[in-house]
Amino acid sequence: MTEREGNALAAIVESAALIAGYLEEAGEDWDQQQHWIDALAKRVEEIGAQAKRITEETLLQIPNVDWRGIKGMRDILAHDYGDVDLAILHEVVSELIPGMRREIQEFLRDRAGPSG
């Protein structure tokens, strides 16, 4: 893993943490408030952009993440924002992103070794 890839993975973890914070602050009705939709969509877009900075070789070392899906979601958000399906965004931010965050954190911990 290169330094650039490590930085991209760290940025993904940071965006995932922001998403968790936004969801906690917004509550269950976040999808009724445009500013929360915008904030969450922007973070998902950022995660997809950072994923595109990581080589396939490194992505394959974190197999329990739907990298293709997350990069595709980024493209939809970046280019067809008006067509975003809120049900899909809801699934991504509430189900997929938390698991992805855990997988990346574990991968980075394993790479850091016992000294952290």
Rosetta blueprint (number, residue, H / E / L):
1 M L
2 T L
3 E H
4 R H
5 E H
6 G H
7 N H
8 A H
9 L H
10 A H
11 A H
12 I H
13 V H
14 E H
15 S H
16 A H
17 A H
18 L H
19 I H
20 A H
21 G H
22 Y H
23 L H
24 E H
25 E H
26 A H
27 G L
28 E L
29 D L
30 W H
31 D H
32 Q H
33 Q L
34 Q H
35 H H
36 W H
37 I H
38 D H
39 A H
40 L H
41 A H
42 K H
43 R H
44 V H
45 E H
46 E H
47 I H
48 G H
49 A H
50 Q H
51 A H
52 K L
53 R L
54 I L
55 T L
56 E H
57 E H
58 T H
59 L H
60 L L
61 Q L
62 I L
63 P L
64 N L
65 V L
66 D L
67 W H
68 R H
69 G H
70 I H
71 K H
72 G H
73 M H
74 R H
75 D H
76 I H
77 L H
78 A H
79 H H
80 D L
81 Y H
82 G H
83 D H
84 V L
85 D L
86 L H
87 A H
88 I H
89 L H
90 H H
91 E H
92 V H
93 V H
94 S H
95 E H
96 L H
97 I H
98 P H
99 G H
100 M H
101 R H
102 R H
103 E H
104 I H
105 Q H
106 E H
107 F H
108 L H
109 R H
110 D H
111 R H
112 A H
113 G L
114 P L
115 S L
116 G L
